[in-house]
């Protein structure tokens, strides 16, 4: 898979995730707190995480998965490529209706980042990067 194809995939997924997060916040959030560190987690964090799992893993079933909102599975360590995701980075701001949150997605290949997206829907900003192709 090319880095551009991975970047295109995660760009589309980030936009869909941002749209879902905005819609769920408009409907009203359910907020719980993680036992480990008392950080908030909303129903939107979990729904966006599930959307990303469904979208990204369906497109790249051989990629591993690491997300802030999903229990870690050590099987990911055997994968050459994996997705690293924070479905709603900045949950406290998000839950308070402040614009300082984003959807963050990266693709890691052989322990190196090759594509990444940070999408901040409330401020309409989208940042992306991909690694240059290997020489030769």
ChimeraX attribute file (.defattr): number of C-alpha atoms within 10 A of each C-alpha:
attribute: neighborCount
match mode: 1-to-1
recipient: residues
	/A:1	7
	/A:2	10
	/A:3	19
	/A:4	16
	/A:5	11
	/A:6	20
	/A:7	22
	/A:8	15
	/A:9	16
	/A:10	25
	/A:11	22
	/A:12	14
	/A:13	22
	/A:14	27
	/A:15	18
	/A:16	16
	/A:17	28
	/A:18	23
	/A:19	14
	/A:20	17
	/A:21	25
	/A:22	15
	/A:23	12
	/A:24	18
	/A:25	17
	/A:26	10
	/A:27	9
	/A:28	11
	/A:29	17
	/A:30	12
	/A:31	15
	/A:32	12
	/A:33	11
	/A:34	10
	/A:35	8
	/A:36	6
	/A:37	7
	/A:38	9
	/A:39	11
	/A:40	15
	/A:41	19
	/A:42	20
	/A:43	16
	/A:44	25
	/A:45	25
	/A:46	17
	/A:47	17
	/A:48	26
	/A:49	22
	/A:50	16
	/A:51	17
	/A:52	23
	/A:53	20
	/A:54	13
	/A:55	17
	/A:56	19
	/A:57	16
	/A:58	11
	/A:59	12
	/A:60	15
	/A:61	12
	/A:62	13
	/A:63	19
	/A:64	21
	/A:65	24
	/A:66	19
	/A:67	17
	/A:68	15
	/A:69	17
	/A:70	14
	/A:71	9
	/A:72	11
	/A:73	10
	/A:74	11
	/A:75	9
	/A:76	16
	/A:77	13
	/A:78	10
	/A:79	16
	/A:80	13
	/A:81	22
	/A:82	24
	/A:83	25
	/A:84	18
	/A:85	24
	/A:86	22
	/A:87	28
	/A:88	27
	/A:89	19
	/A:90	16
	/A:91	22
	/A:92	17
	/A:93	14
	/A:94	22
	/A:95	19
	/A:96	11
	/A:97	14
	/A:98	13
	/A:99	15
	/A:100	16
	/A:101	23
	/A:102	27
	/A:103	26
	/A:104	24
	/A:105	24
	/A:106	23
	/A:107	24
	/A:108	19
	/A:109	16
	/A:110	10
	/A:111	12
	/A:112	10
	/A:113	18
	/A:114	21
	/A:115	26
	/A:116	23
	/A:117	25
	/A:118	22
	/A:119	23
	/A:120	21
	/A:121	20
	/A:122	16
	/A:123	12
	/A:124	8
	/A:125	10
	/A:126	15
	/A:127	11
	/A:128	16
	/A:129	15
	/A:130	16
	/A:131	13
	/A:132	10
	/A:133	10
	/A:134	5
	/A:135	4
	/A:136	3
